[in-house]
Amino acid sequence: MNIAIIGSGGDGAGMNECLYNLCKNLKSHNVVLFNYGYQGIIDNNVASLDLKTLKNERKNGGIIIKSSRSSEFMTPNGFKKCLKTLEQHKIDVLVVMGGNGSLAGAKELHSAGINVVFIPTTIDNDIEASDYSIGFNTAINNAVDFVQKVNTSMKAFDRTCIYEVMGRHCPDLAMQVAKQVNASFCFVSTSKKTELVNALKQAYKTDLAPIIILQENTTPADELKEYLQQKFPKRDFKVAIVGYVQRGGVATSCELKMAKGFASCASNAIKNKQFNKLIRFDSAKNEFIPINI
Ligand code: F6P
């Protein structure tokens, strides 16, 4: 079989582990790696990487075959070029590692007759069908580490910091981080500023450096800071954008395990010619089995 693999959209730690395991599990087939996601297919940009190189990279964040957000892929001409390259390589199935936008692209290709297998990889955890997407756990850990480090200084000055975390339009990352750092408030798209004010009034009774976690794309951090400054003129407010540190660094061991699991599931599907599938993780699937198995 001729199998193509791309990484698309925002990178996340664990993507390299997933890629390595896919290539290892499918080594008896012809695996074509395209650089730069859908754009790389359009440009016929093939990566030549051996298993040893992929293995060396497996724990690192990022994605060794690069990613991109391709606007050309969204045009009829770009889409046609993408189909042409896949045809040229006689690709039997395309494996897409990506988030929400990449899934939409994979569905378009499927509609155009290309066999696809989709693996959720995004720190946003915004693939509806799966309870987990690769990169999420490491992103939480990175953000928690950032908040805890910065907040030691906030404590020294009795400052209140608003920490803006990524997640695009999905609150999962913000909410998990808020839980782990014991935030006084997690501001998501449904939150009201008055609720935040009430939470701070409560918090100030025992804590002069309460933590506010803000989900990006909800309300601008600086405006929220100004608003709070007016409500609490005696307090000193700061903003810290957690940013790309969430996507970086070394994958957590939990991430590596999840990535290996997703890769193994995808490889088995491909070996059995079970195409046009999305690999999902079901967190409710703990089982009850005899102890002496
Ligand atoms: O989708 C992953 C993500 O990291 C989002 O959380 C964030 O909004 C976005 O990507 C940032 O995109 P870019 O890497 O294009 O700046």
Boltz pocket constraint, residues with backbone or C-beta under 6 A from the ligand:
constraints:
  - pocket:
      binder: B
      contacts: [[A, 9], [A, 10], [A, 11], [A, 69], [A, 99], [A, 122], [A, 123], [A, 124], [A, 166], [A, 167], [A, 168], [A, 216], [A, 247]]
      max_distance: 6.0
